[in-house]
């Protein structure tokens, strides 16, 4: 499906696997390294603290970090291989379809999005339908669904395999569609699955969570006094939930919107240079979503910070930093217990 107007020395504009050049290479690698380090830290903390492994929410966060770590490793590997193959590499069809098309990377991005929606729905059930939460979202059941997430992600993005072709045994590019109708349909469906459905689920689910928290706030505030919990804990919790959920939505929108809008524009017939800096920057933004996730979903948990101290400051490692960290944990103990009690009431069983 080669374009007759393209010469062997002039690559087509829609080359998909052409390597990023110049400053784009270190940008890709730095973002990927941050994702590797951040997600590895989350995995170590949650895996090392038995109490954290026993909750459904933390299992989903752990799985999210495994997915995002895999995505970061694959992205760095693909970029390095693209740079290495940009000289005299002879491109095979299989390498183009299964690697230089970035099929594994985008499939992992899809798995990450699916797991993110699952995490959102799990929190919704814990807060809005707490009685059903323990049965629907038991740790054993959620763990079994992880395999489904991976299969679904790689199946949904399998169109990348069939859309890729090799030109002059050198360039990996998007294959031309047989009709514009098919091209438009594939683009619209991809954007809907990758972007619109997850965004809609998150916005409506988080809105429902906030409405439920506010609706039951007076009852919980009265219950605080009866349980000896300092009044105002509910208000602080609402503000924290609002900030965290707003941050989740904003990060997803900021990281995903440029790439998805650009891809939809291309699918509907617009011109797109896949080797250009603008396209690569949109992909870097998507990768940033994988790198930011550890900070958004893990570091907000008091439990995670306690686990961080336990893992790196335990077993006699009494450094100055550890001593300060342990002191802060002790000083905030009363507040943490109070907030944890409230979290149990608001979120239901985890």
Rosetta silent file (secondary structure, phi, psi, omega in degrees, C-alpha in Angstrom):
SEQUENCE: XXXXXXXXXXXXXXXXXXXXXXXXXXXXXXXXXXXXXXXXXXXXXXXXXXXXXXXXXXXXXXXXXXXXXXXXXXXXXXXXXXXXXXXXXXXXXXXXXXXXXXXXXXXXXXXXXXXXXXXXXXXXXXXXXXXXXXXXXXXXXXXXXXXXXXXXXXXXXXXXXXXXXXXXXXXXXXXXXXXXXXXXXXXXXXXXXXXXXXXXXXXXXXXXXXXXXXXXXXXXXXXXXXXXXXXXXXXXXXXXXXXXXXXXXXXXXXXXXXXXXXXXXXXXXXXXXXXXXXXXXXXXXXXXXXXXXXXXXXXXXXXXXXXXXXXXXXXXXXXXXXXXXXXXXXXXXXXXXXXXXXXXXXXXXX
SCORE:     score description
SCORE:     0.000 S_00000001
   1 L     0.000   37.511 -177.396    0.000    0.000    0.000 S_00000001
   2 L   -73.159  149.705  178.051    2.859    2.323   -0.724 S_00000001
   3 L   -87.272  122.969 -176.054    2.229    5.849   -1.863 S_00000001
   4 L   -66.746  -21.023 -178.610    3.564    6.372   -5.382 S_00000001
   5 L   -84.306    0.482 -178.315    4.317   10.030   -4.606 S_00000001
   6 L  -104.589  131.755  178.517    6.795    9.087   -1.860 S_00000001
   7 L   -93.198  164.705 -178.352   10.415    8.408   -2.720 S_00000001
   8 L   -67.140  -22.254 -179.214   12.706    5.976   -0.943 S_00000001
   9 L   -97.286   -5.584 -179.659   14.738    8.870    0.403 S_00000001
  10 L  -123.241  102.494 -177.544   11.736   10.912    1.513 S_00000001
  11 L   -66.539  149.192  178.915    9.602    9.232    4.168 S_00000001
  12 L   -68.667  161.125 -178.977    5.848    9.807    4.085 S_00000001
  13 L   -68.545  -28.502 -175.272    4.204   12.159    6.545 S_00000001
  14 L   -94.540   27.361  172.205    2.176    9.387    8.143 S_00000001
  15 E   -61.575  124.827 -175.088    5.179    7.321    9.220 S_00000001
  16 L   -90.495  -39.401 -173.480    4.106    5.921   12.555 S_00000001
  17 L   -98.479   11.644 -179.384    7.273    4.371   13.892 S_00000001
  18 L   -65.836  137.231 -172.206    9.744    7.037   12.826 S_00000001
  19 L   -67.689  144.822  169.222   12.011    7.889   15.749 S_00000001
  20 L   -66.595  152.455 -177.218   11.684   11.139   17.679 S_00000001
  21 L  -124.365  165.107  173.999   14.679   13.385   17.200 S_00000001
  22 L    58.899 -132.924 -174.843   16.620   15.983   19.149 S_00000001
  23 H   -68.581  -15.585  179.802   15.207   17.103   22.481 S_00000001
  24 H   -66.750  -31.693 -178.044   12.190   14.794   22.159 S_00000001
  25 H   -63.045  -54.149  178.058   14.330   11.737   22.926 S_00000001
  26 H   -63.733  -29.616  177.602   15.418   12.802   26.449 S_00000001
  27 H   -63.446  -47.593  175.897   11.884   14.069   27.142 S_00000001
  28 H   -55.702  -48.320 -173.825   10.464   10.629   26.375 S_00000001
  29 H   -68.584  -40.434  179.876   13.136    8.936   28.472 S_00000001
  30 H   -64.228  -45.842  178.786   12.858   11.271   31.481 S_00000001
  31 H   -62.133  -40.722  178.891    9.074   10.887   31.658 S_00000001
  32 H   -65.382  -41.862  179.988    9.430    7.115   31.308 S_00000001
  33 H   -63.924  -40.836  176.481   12.096    6.939   34.031 S_00000001
  34 H   -60.203  -41.908  177.425    9.882    8.939   36.400 S_00000001
  35 H   -64.321  -39.429  179.512    7.087    6.482   35.694 S_00000001
  36 H   -64.948  -47.444 -178.195    9.373    3.517   36.288 S_00000001
  37 H   -67.205  -47.652 -177.274   10.686    4.858   39.606 S_00000001
  38 H   -63.108  -47.289 -179.168    7.346    6.130   40.898 S_00000001
  39 H   -70.348  -33.594  175.934    5.336    3.043   40.054 S_00000001
  40 H   -62.944  -39.193  178.738    8.091    0.740   41.320 S_00000001
  41 H   -62.913  -44.248  178.648    7.964    2.562   44.658 S_00000001
  42 H   -61.309  -43.414 -179.601    4.206    2.079   44.908 S_00000001
  43 H   -61.893  -44.132 -180.000    4.554   -1.619   44.082 S_00000001
  44 H   -62.770  -45.280 -176.802    7.250   -2.113   46.732 S_00000001
  45 H   -64.277  -52.611 -176.348    5.274   -0.294   49.435 S_00000001
  46 H   -66.346  -38.501 -179.289    1.930   -2.006   48.867 S_00000001
  47 H   -69.300  -27.744 -175.376    3.506   -5.438   48.349 S_00000001
  48 H   -86.587  -21.903 -177.392    5.583   -5.126   51.522 S_00000001
  49 L  -104.019  110.816 -174.592    2.791   -4.021   53.866 S_00000001
  50 H   -60.151  -38.976 -179.386    0.352   -6.845   54.497 S_00000001
  51 H   -60.220  -36.317 -179.013   -2.378   -4.521   55.750 S_00000001
  52 H   -74.302  -34.824 -179.286   -2.344   -2.621   52.459 S_00000001
  53 H   -67.804  -18.487 -172.589   -2.477   -5.767   50.331 S_00000001
  54 L   -85.192   -6.653 -177.891   -5.695   -6.874   52.036 S_00000001
  55 L  -103.699  146.695 -178.600   -7.903   -4.045   50.715 S_00000001
  56 H   -64.621  -42.234 -179.854   -9.587   -3.935   47.329 S_00000001
  57 H   -59.024  -46.613 -179.208   -8.691   -0.298   46.719 S_00000001
  58 H   -68.382  -31.425  174.856   -5.005   -0.911   47.325 S_00000001
  59 H   -64.120  -41.285  177.628   -5.074   -4.001   45.111 S_00000001
  60 H   -67.101  -38.669  176.529   -6.446   -1.872   42.281 S_00000001
  61 H   -65.512  -41.234  176.973   -3.816    0.791   42.951 S_00000001
  62 H   -60.030  -45.751  178.965   -1.136   -1.910   42.976 S_00000001
  63 H   -65.147  -38.221  176.782   -2.408   -3.252   39.653 S_00000001
  64 H   -58.716  -42.159 -179.547   -2.557    0.295   38.275 S_00000001
  65 H   -69.445  -35.508  176.040    1.103    0.742   39.153 S_00000001
  66 H   -63.106  -44.555  178.832    2.040   -2.590   37.558 S_00000001
  67 H   -62.894  -48.326 -176.919    0.305   -1.527   34.337 S_00000001
  68 H   -68.178  -33.356  174.007    1.840    1.938   34.350 S_00000001
  69 H   -63.463  -45.283  177.585    5.293    0.540   35.138 S_00000001
  70 H   -60.515  -42.587  178.974    4.959   -1.822   32.172 S_00000001
  71 H   -61.352  -43.636 -178.997    3.820    1.083   29.985 S_00000001
  72 H   -65.625  -41.734  178.343    6.801    3.221   31.011 S_00000001
  73 H   -63.877  -44.592 -179.737    9.291    0.406   30.372 S_00000001
  74 H   -64.908  -40.906 -179.901    7.745   -0.339   26.976 S_00000001
  75 H   -62.673  -46.535  178.086    7.698    3.325   25.971 S_00000001
  76 H   -61.246  -40.571 -179.305   11.379    3.784   26.811 S_00000001
  77 H   -66.373  -42.188  179.903   12.227    0.546   24.979 S_00000001
  78 H   -65.174  -44.515 -179.790   10.256    1.502   21.872 S_00000001
  79 H   -61.299  -45.278  179.282   11.809    4.970   21.694 S_00000001
  80 H   -64.246  -39.213  179.320   15.328    3.578   22.042 S_00000001
  81 H   -69.617  -34.505  176.375   14.648    0.912   19.413 S_00000001
  82 H   -64.728  -41.401  178.108   13.219    3.532   17.044 S_00000001
  83 H   -64.901  -42.880 -179.121   16.361    5.616   17.420 S_00000001
  84 H   -67.908  -30.992 -176.289   18.581    2.573   16.886 S_00000001
  85 L   -90.235    0.878 -174.285   16.582    1.461   13.840 S_00000001
  86 L   -78.054   -7.599 -177.242   16.529    4.850   12.140 S_00000001
  87 L   -90.623  -91.952 -175.194   19.801    4.294   10.261 S_00000001
  88 L  -114.440   26.723 -177.460   20.141    1.153    8.122 S_00000001
  89 L   -71.310  134.924  175.357   17.549   -1.059    9.782 S_00000001
  90 L   -93.200  112.191 -174.093   15.599   -3.372    7.472 S_00000001
  91 L   -80.566  122.495  174.201   11.988   -3.184    8.659 S_00000001
  92 L   -92.099  158.235 -178.882   10.072   -6.455    8.674 S_00000001
  93 H   -64.868  -40.164 -179.159    6.284   -6.531    8.559 S_00000001
  94 H   -65.822  -40.584  178.243    6.017   -8.350   11.886 S_00000001
  95 H   -64.134  -38.764  178.704    8.315   -5.835   13.619 S_00000001
  96 H   -66.347  -45.558 -174.995    6.259   -2.985   12.215 S_00000001
  97 H   -69.578  -42.596 -170.209    2.914   -4.512   13.182 S_00000001
  98 H  -102.376   -9.450 -178.635    3.749   -5.729   16.682 S_00000001
  99 H  -130.796  -59.868 -175.090    6.458   -3.318   17.876 S_00000001
 100 H   -72.574  -14.020  170.494    7.107   -0.149   15.880 S_00000001
 101 L   -73.710   -7.523 -176.268    3.364    0.484   15.620 S_00000001
 102 L    63.321   26.126  178.587    3.623    0.900   19.407 S_00000001
 103 H   -56.054  -46.410  178.957    0.867   -1.658   19.724 S_00000001
 104 H   -62.607  -37.415 -178.072    2.130   -2.991   23.114 S_00000001
 105 H   -67.165  -50.459 -178.035    2.426    0.540   24.528 S_00000001
 106 H   -67.588  -30.607  176.105   -1.010    1.722   23.466 S_00000001
 107 H   -65.769  -41.001  176.356   -2.547   -1.559   24.592 S_00000001
 108 H   -65.056  -36.647  175.119   -1.055   -1.032   28.057 S_00000001
 109 H   -60.250  -39.170  179.095   -2.450    2.499   28.021 S_00000001
 110 H   -67.612  -41.597  176.975   -5.865    0.974   27.332 S_00000001
 111 H   -60.865  -41.186  178.269   -5.452   -1.535   30.172 S_00000001
 112 H   -61.380  -41.416  178.911   -4.517    1.356   32.458 S_00000001
 113 H   -65.108  -41.307  178.477   -7.664    3.233   31.452 S_00000001
 114 H   -63.065  -44.546  179.721   -9.836    0.175   32.117 S_00000001
 115 H   -65.546  -34.649  177.598   -8.271   -0.329   35.538 S_00000001
 116 H   -64.181  -40.958  176.211   -8.748    3.367   36.275 S_00000001
 117 H   -65.503  -38.737  178.116  -12.460    3.049   35.528 S_00000001
 118 H   -62.847  -40.309  177.537  -12.623   -0.032   37.750 S_00000001
 119 H   -63.889  -39.501  178.011  -10.998    1.927   40.577 S_00000001
 120 H   -64.114  -46.399 -179.632  -13.526    4.715   40.086 S_00000001
 121 H   -66.976  -34.156  177.849  -16.488    2.328   40.143 S_00000001
 122 H   -63.639  -42.799  177.697  -15.099    0.534   43.196 S_00000001
 123 H   -66.245  -34.522  178.364  -14.984    3.810   45.128 S_00000001
 124 H   -63.409  -45.639  179.131  -18.517    4.607   43.937 S_00000001
 125 H   -66.432  -37.355 -178.856  -19.865    1.325   45.296 S_00000001
 126 H   -64.254  -33.030 -176.335  -17.945    1.754   48.553 S_00000001
 127 H   -95.700  -44.771 -174.802  -19.519    5.160   49.177 S_00000001
 128 H   -87.351  -36.560 -179.029  -22.920    5.033   47.466 S_00000001
 129 L  -128.264   66.029 -174.387  -23.708    1.309   47.818 S_00000001
 130 H   -64.010  -28.658 -177.928  -21.636    0.120   50.779 S_00000001
 131 H   -69.172  -30.691  179.751  -23.816   -2.933   51.480 S_00000001
 132 H   -88.425  -16.334 -172.005  -23.086   -4.406   48.040 S_00000001
 133 H   -60.241  -45.253 -173.973  -19.444   -3.397   48.008 S_00000001
 134 H   -65.432  -27.338  179.925  -18.053   -6.265   50.068 S_00000001
 135 H   -90.445  -40.922 -178.091  -19.637   -8.894   47.807 S_00000001
 136 H   -73.201  -37.944 -174.503  -19.214   -7.247   44.403 S_00000001
 137 L  -116.200   47.396  174.130  -15.669   -5.995   45.023 S_00000001
 138 L   -69.441  148.607 -179.477  -14.095   -8.699   47.130 S_00000001
 139 H   -54.289  -39.990 -178.853  -10.279   -8.886   46.730 S_00000001
 140 H   -65.211  -41.766 -179.000  -10.486  -12.376   45.216 S_00000001
 141 H   -68.922  -42.716  179.930  -13.061  -11.333   42.623 S_00000001
 142 H   -62.541  -41.373  179.651  -11.223   -8.146   41.669 S_00000001
 143 H   -60.776  -37.814  178.896   -7.952  -10.052   41.234 S_00000001
 144 H   -65.792  -28.416 -178.940   -9.634  -12.447   38.792 S_00000001
 145 H   -76.870  -14.438 -178.912  -10.752   -9.504   36.687 S_00000001
 146 H   -59.345  -41.839  179.031   -7.189   -8.288   36.185 S_00000001
 147 H   -62.543  -36.896  178.178   -6.618  -10.856   33.437 S_00000001
 148 H   -63.714  -40.260  178.798   -9.808   -9.667   31.730 S_00000001
 149 H   -58.917  -45.526 -177.936   -8.508   -6.096   31.769 S_00000001
 150 H   -65.646  -44.804  179.657   -5.278   -7.128   30.000 S_00000001
 151 H   -62.671  -44.929 -179.076   -7.038   -9.225   27.368 S_00000001
 152 H   -61.648  -42.931 -179.231   -9.572   -6.474   26.698 S_00000001
 153 H   -61.391  -44.560 -177.877   -6.872   -3.818   26.336 S_00000001
 154 H   -75.309  -29.015  177.122   -4.837   -5.777   23.807 S_00000001
 155 H   -73.177  -44.933 -177.617   -7.913   -6.893   21.854 S_00000001
 156 H   -63.288  -28.756 -179.543   -9.429   -3.408   21.646 S_00000001
 157 L   -99.581   10.559 -178.715   -6.169   -1.978   20.263 S_00000001
 158 L   -66.023  -14.224  177.193   -5.506   -4.846   17.840 S_00000001
 159 H   -61.914  -24.975  177.826   -6.563   -2.550   15.001 S_00000001
 160 H   -62.618  -31.846  179.373   -3.052   -1.062   15.193 S_00000001
 161 H   -63.779  -45.593 -173.897   -1.672   -4.376   13.948 S_00000001
 162 H   -84.753  -11.723  178.360   -3.814   -4.375   10.829 S_00000001
 163 L   -91.645   -3.333 -175.463   -3.442   -0.652   10.163 S_00000001
 164 E  -100.251  146.662  179.511    0.367   -0.857    9.905 S_00000001
 165 E  -148.713  162.934 -178.810    2.386   -1.497    6.780 S_00000001
 166 E  -109.115  135.389  178.629    6.035   -1.366    5.642 S_00000001
 167 E  -117.772  124.677  177.516    7.289    0.969    2.940 S_00000001
 168 L    57.500   30.207 -179.840   10.583    0.305    1.113 S_00000001
 169 L    55.598   23.889 -175.375   11.630   -2.201    3.818 S_00000001
 170 L  -136.933  -41.233 -172.702   12.441    0.805    6.006 S_00000001
 171 E  -105.072  135.760  173.828    9.412    2.802    7.113 S_00000001
 172 E  -101.834  120.633 -174.279    6.592    1.652    9.366 S_00000001
 173 E  -138.931  165.114  174.135    3.448    3.593    8.552 S_00000001
 174 E   -67.324  132.366  175.580   -0.304    3.535    8.876 S_00000001
 175 L   -71.955  146.606  176.760   -1.862    1.496    6.082 S_00000001
 176 L   -71.860  137.963  176.942   -4.309    3.343    3.865 S_00000001
 177 L   -76.999  152.596 -179.714   -7.917    2.417    4.490 S_00000001
 178 L   -69.544  -26.586  178.377   -9.927    1.004    1.635 S_00000001
 179 L  -146.406  154.793  178.405  -12.580    3.655    2.163 S_00000001
 180 H   -67.279  -29.081  179.624  -12.946    6.912    4.027 S_00000001
 181 H   -61.716  -44.409  179.219  -16.005    5.525    5.800 S_00000001
 182 H   -64.929  -42.463  179.791  -13.914    2.805    7.467 S_00000001
 183 H   -61.473  -44.621  178.907  -11.209    5.306    8.404 S_00000001
 184 H   -62.866  -43.121 -177.206  -13.769    7.648    9.975 S_00000001
 185 H   -63.802  -44.327 -179.940  -15.452    4.792   11.841 S_00000001
 186 H   -62.225  -43.122  179.939  -12.187    3.450   13.276 S_00000001
 187 H   -63.177  -45.772 -179.033  -11.153    6.911   14.439 S_00000001
 188 H   -64.958  -45.224 -179.568  -14.465    7.692   16.114 S_00000001
 189 H   -62.564  -41.623  179.727  -14.688    4.296   17.832 S_00000001
 190 H   -61.679  -45.646 -179.736  -11.098    4.577   19.096 S_00000001
 191 H   -66.094  -38.263  178.805  -11.667    8.027   20.596 S_00000001
 192 H   -63.703  -46.323 -178.150  -14.942    6.913   22.173 S_00000001
 193 H   -69.946  -42.233 -173.104  -13.351    3.830   23.788 S_00000001
 194 H   -79.170  -32.334 -167.397  -10.082    5.473   24.774 S_00000001
 195 H  -125.814  -56.252 -171.051  -11.298    8.868   25.897 S_00000001
 196 H   -68.409  -45.026  179.813  -15.009    9.710   25.938 S_00000001
 197 H   -64.211  -50.448  177.527  -16.320    6.649   27.791 S_00000001
 198 H   -58.521  -42.032 -179.341  -13.647    6.741   30.546 S_00000001
 199 H   -64.237  -42.430  178.637  -14.058   10.499   30.960 S_00000001
 200 H   -63.093  -44.070  179.148  -17.847   10.193   31.152 S_00000001
 201 H   -60.493  -45.475 -177.965  -17.626    7.375   33.691 S_00000001
 202 H   -66.038  -44.695 -177.419  -15.224    9.328   35.904 S_00000001
 203 H   -64.319  -49.147 -177.678  -17.149   12.603   35.790 S_00000001
 204 H   -69.293  -37.366 -179.997  -20.569   11.085   36.504 S_00000001
 205 H   -67.113  -46.004  179.566  -19.237    8.653   39.100 S_00000001
 206 H   -66.402  -34.887  176.128  -17.318   11.297   41.020 S_00000001
 207 H   -63.614  -41.334  177.589  -20.318   13.639   40.849 S_00000001
 208 H   -63.898  -39.401  178.654  -22.487   10.890   42.322 S_00000001
 209 H   -62.275  -46.397 -178.335  -19.933   10.294   45.088 S_00000001
 210 H   -65.933  -38.849  177.305  -19.846   13.961   46.054 S_00000001
 211 H   -62.461  -40.720 -179.549  -23.646   14.224   46.050 S_00000001
 212 H   -66.658  -42.098  179.519  -23.876   11.198   48.329 S_00000001
 213 H   -62.839  -43.004 -179.450  -21.271   12.546   50.735 S_00000001
 214 H   -70.779  -34.816 -179.851  -23.019   15.906   50.950 S_00000001
 215 H   -64.079  -39.497 -176.654  -26.465   14.339   51.284 S_00000001
 216 L   -95.671    5.335 -176.673  -25.435   12.273   54.287 S_00000001
 217 H   -60.232  -46.097  179.914  -23.138   14.906   55.788 S_00000001
 218 H   -58.511  -42.024 -179.809  -25.546   16.161   58.509 S_00000001
 219 H   -63.803  -40.758 -178.830  -26.182   12.629   59.769 S_00000001
 220 H   -69.590  -35.974  178.950  -22.479   11.860   59.869 S_00000001
 221 H   -65.617  -37.192  175.789  -21.663   15.100   61.653 S_00000001
 222 H   -67.055  -35.577  179.533  -24.201   14.255   64.356 S_00000001
 223 H   -70.307  -25.568  178.703  -22.682   10.804   64.582 S_00000001
 224 H   -60.717  -45.705 -179.710  -19.220   12.292   65.052 S_00000001
 225 H   -64.142  -37.421 -179.921  -20.171   13.782   68.394 S_00000001
 226 H   -67.008  -30.588 -178.928  -21.761   10.531   69.530 S_00000001
 227 L   -92.682    0.898 -179.907  -18.573    8.606   68.700 S_00000001
 228 L    79.705   17.286  178.233  -16.313   11.201   70.313 S_00000001
 229 L   -90.108  136.904 -176.836  -14.912   12.334   66.955 S_00000001
 230 L   -61.328  126.128  177.455  -14.086   16.025   66.697 S_00000001
 231 L   -57.828  146.275 -177.578  -16.752   17.896   64.687 S_00000001
 232 L   103.610  -14.281  178.039  -15.467   19.220   61.369 S_00000001
 233 H   -61.049  -40.302  179.943  -13.764   15.997   60.330 S_00000001
 234 H   -61.940  -42.191  179.771  -16.509   15.437   57.742 S_00000001
 235 H   -62.984  -43.311  177.959  -15.985   18.899   56.251 S_00000001
 236 H   -64.021  -38.177  179.664  -12.236   18.336   55.917 S_00000001
 237 H   -65.313  -41.728  178.999  -12.882   14.948   54.363 S_00000001
 238 H   -61.100  -44.465  179.288  -15.287   16.427   51.803 S_00000001
 239 H   -62.742  -40.667  179.558  -12.744   19.053   50.789 S_00000001
 240 H   -65.000  -44.728  178.472  -10.031   16.411   50.463 S_00000001
 241 H   -61.180  -44.283 -179.084  -12.253   14.143   48.363 S_00000001
 242 H   -60.866  -44.245 -179.908  -13.250   17.068   46.149 S_00000001
 243 H   -64.890  -45.517 -177.893   -9.628   18.087   45.566 S_00000001
 244 H   -64.093  -46.753 -177.388   -8.434   14.543   44.860 S_00000001
 245 H   -68.695  -37.970  176.097  -11.287   13.708   42.475 S_00000001
 246 H   -63.351  -38.962  178.210  -11.006   17.042   40.682 S_00000001
 247 H   -64.845  -40.458  178.660   -7.282   16.414   40.276 S_00000001
 248 H   -58.871  -48.767 -178.633   -7.946   12.946   38.866 S_00000001
 249 H   -65.649  -43.930 -178.531  -10.301   14.301   36.213 S_00000001
 250 H   -63.633  -42.532  179.579   -8.061   17.260   35.349 S_00000001
 251 H   -62.075  -44.419 -179.964   -4.949   15.091   34.977 S_00000001
 252 H   -63.321  -45.546 -179.219   -6.772   12.669   32.697 S_00000001
 253 H   -63.466  -46.745 -178.289   -8.251   15.470   30.567 S_00000001
 254 H   -63.268  -41.828 -175.149   -4.962   17.371   30.286 S_00000001
 255 H   -76.860  -33.607 -172.901   -2.920   14.282   29.437 S_00000001
 256 H   -98.658  -29.938 -172.025   -5.313   12.620   27.019 S_00000001
 257 H   -57.325  -50.518 -177.233   -7.239   15.406   25.263 S_00000001
 258 H   -57.469  -45.263 -177.821   -4.546   16.681   22.844 S_00000001
 259 H   -65.605  -43.231 -177.031   -3.661   13.218   21.544 S_00000001
 260 H   -70.989  -37.528  176.156   -7.243   12.057   21.138 S_00000001
 261 H   -65.221  -41.209  179.451   -8.374   15.264   19.444 S_00000001
 262 H   -65.156  -41.937  179.961   -5.397   15.066   17.091 S_00000001
 263 H   -67.595  -38.257  177.409   -6.080   11.418   16.259 S_00000001
 264 H   -64.008  -40.513  176.933   -9.755   12.129   15.612 S_00000001
 265 H   -59.664  -43.730  178.485   -8.737   14.974   13.302 S_00000001
 266 H   -64.989  -43.739 -176.937   -6.436   12.591   11.400 S_00000001
 267 H   -65.322  -29.327 -179.774   -9.074    9.861   11.199 S_00000001
 268 L   -87.746    9.919  173.198  -11.617   12.270    9.751 S_00000001
 269 L   110.942    0.661  179.992   -9.245   13.139    6.912 S_00000001
 270 L   -76.688  162.872  179.497   -6.924   15.758    8.351 S_00000001
 271 L   -86.742  135.246  178.706   -3.176   15.857    7.778 S_00000001
 272 L  -142.935  125.439  176.359   -0.942   14.599   10.582 S_00000001
 273 L   -93.323  104.113 -177.247    2.833   14.256   10.637 S_00000001
 274 L   -69.850  -13.445  176.930    3.513   11.321   12.967 S_00000001
 275 L   -95.698   -4.057 -176.936    7.197   12.243   13.020 S_00000001
 276 L   -76.181  159.069 -177.573    6.496   15.845   14.007 S_00000001
 277 H   -64.764  -36.793 -176.544    7.215   17.336   17.416 S_00000001
 278 H   -63.623  -45.419  178.459    3.574   18.226   18.096 S_00000001
 279 H   -62.012  -45.263 -179.000    2.355   14.649   17.706 S_00000001
 280 H   -62.282  -35.610  178.665    5.200   13.303   19.853 S_00000001
 281 H   -65.806  -34.840  176.870    4.414   15.842   22.576 S_00000001
 282 H   -66.473  -34.691  177.292    0.821   14.596   22.730 S_00000001
 283 H   -70.806  -38.230  176.380    2.145   11.061   23.247 S_00000001
 284 H   -60.216  -39.783  178.033    4.524   12.323   25.945 S_00000001
 285 H   -61.871  -42.311  176.957    1.510   13.848   27.707 S_00000001
 286 H   -61.331  -42.203  177.798   -0.280   10.498   27.649 S_00000001
 287 H   -63.615  -33.584  176.673    2.833    8.886   29.109 S_00000001
 288 H   -60.238  -33.098  177.972    2.824   11.575   31.815 S_00000001
 289 H   -61.211  -36.460  177.090   -0.551   10.258   32.927 S_00000001
 290 H   -69.329  -33.349 -177.528    1.134    6.932   33.691 S_00000001
 291 H   -79.375  -29.179 -177.898    3.906    8.714   35.594 S_00000001
 292 H   -81.525  -25.951 -176.226    1.603   10.957   37.622 S_00000001
 293 H   -50.323  -42.505  179.716   -0.718    8.158   38.735 S_00000001
 294 H   -58.415  -36.983 -178.862    1.483    7.045   41.672 S_00000001
 295 H   -74.600  -35.022 -177.168    1.344   10.528   43.156 S_00000001
 296 H   -76.769  -42.428 -171.649   -2.392   10.957   42.593 S_00000001
 297 H   -99.427  -15.196 -177.202   -3.623    7.542   43.728 S_00000001
 298 L  -114.184  -48.019 -174.170   -1.046    6.429   46.288 S_00000001
 299 L   -69.849  -12.141  176.206    0.661    9.352   47.956 S_00000001
 300 L   -78.035  -14.950 -177.666   -2.717   10.802   48.982 S_00000001
 301 L   -84.505  129.826  171.357   -3.279    7.842   51.290 S_00000001
 302 H   -59.283  -36.855 -178.403   -2.209    8.148   54.947 S_00000001
 303 H   -60.952  -38.309  179.872   -1.811    4.375   54.798 S_00000001
 304 H   -66.755  -41.797  179.748    0.734    4.685   52.011 S_00000001
 305 H   -65.013  -38.193  175.879    2.822    7.205   53.936 S_00000001
 306 H   -65.242  -39.155  177.144    2.807    4.938   56.976 S_00000001
 307 H   -65.372  -35.971  177.335    3.831    2.052   54.727 S_00000001
 308 H   -61.334  -44.222  178.182    6.636    4.175   53.286 S_00000001
 309 H   -65.333  -42.097 -177.481    7.993    4.786   56.784 S_00000001
 310 H   -64.295  -39.053 -176.254    7.580    1.116   57.728 S_00000001
 311 H   -75.585  -45.733 -172.738    9.430   -0.160   54.640 S_00000001
 312 H   -96.059  -11.966 -179.288   12.331    2.300   54.502 S_00000001
 313 H  -118.517    4.411 -179.937   12.693    3.176   58.189 S_00000001
 314 L   -85.931 -178.399  175.627   12.038   -0.191   59.770 S_00000001
 315 L    55.094   42.165  172.284   14.413   -2.893   60.933 S_00000001
 316 L    83.605    4.243 -179.921   16.722   -0.544   62.839 S_00000001
 317 L   -84.218   79.655 -174.105   17.297    2.011   60.074 S_00000001
 318 L   -95.789   66.738  175.285   17.080    5.017   62.414 S_00000001
 319 L   -80.697  170.739  179.989   18.326    7.828   60.200 S_00000001
 320 H   -61.315  -41.522  179.759   17.446   11.467   60.848 S_00000001
 321 H   -63.282  -43.248  179.699   14.871   11.415   58.063 S_00000001
 322 H   -63.424  -41.125 -179.741   13.296    8.257   59.448 S_00000001
 323 H   -62.766  -42.089  178.267   13.185    9.720   62.944 S_00000001
 324 H   -64.634  -41.266 -179.565   11.432   12.839   61.670 S_00000001
 325 H   -63.877  -45.647 -179.753    8.978   10.749   59.651 S_00000001
 326 H   -65.153  -35.211  177.849    8.152    8.494   62.579 S_00000001
 327 H   -63.669  -41.014  178.804    7.717   11.550   64.814 S_00000001
 328 H   -65.484  -37.932  178.443    5.215   13.030   62.371 S_00000001
 329 H   -62.276  -43.283 -179.930    3.296    9.761   62.265 S_00000001
 330 H   -65.826  -42.812 -178.018    3.055    9.723   66.064 S_00000001
 331 H   -64.338  -32.132 -177.643    2.030   13.385   66.262 S_00000001
 332 L   -95.258    9.862 -173.299   -0.739   12.881   63.725 S_00000001
 333 H   -59.171  -45.844 -177.681   -1.971    9.622   65.211 S_00000001
 334 H   -62.218  -43.994  179.887   -5.109   11.089   66.785 S_00000001
 335 H   -65.518  -39.764 -179.297   -6.082   12.891   63.598 S_00000001
 336 H   -65.040  -42.334  179.086   -5.428    9.821   61.449 S_00000001
 337 H   -61.794  -41.789  179.788   -7.563    7.599   63.674 S_00000001
 338 H   -62.675  -45.973 -178.647  -10.348   10.159   63.528 S_00000001
 339 H   -69.911  -35.986  179.226  -10.190   10.434   59.750 S_00000001
 340 H   -65.310  -37.280  175.833   -9.885    6.681   59.293 S_00000001
 341 H   -61.321  -43.867 -179.855  -13.055    6.179   61.331 S_00000001
 342 H   -66.449  -37.853  178.147  -14.815    8.669   59.131 S_00000001
 343 H   -62.482  -37.490  178.624  -13.437    7.026   56.000 S_00000001
 344 H   -62.381  -38.664 -178.664  -14.849    3.702   57.178 S_00000001
 345 H   -73.339  -43.705 -175.983  -18.293    5.275   57.516 S_00000001
 346 H   -72.816  -43.344 -172.279  -18.174    7.234   54.257 S_00000001
 347 H   -90.975  -19.400 -177.378  -16.505    4.645   52.059 S_00000001
 348 L    78.493 -173.010 -178.709  -17.922    1.493   53.547 S_00000001
 349 L   -66.429  141.919  179.396  -16.002   -1.786   53.649 S_00000001
 350 L  -112.948    0.000    0.000  -12.945   -1.989   51.409 S_00000001
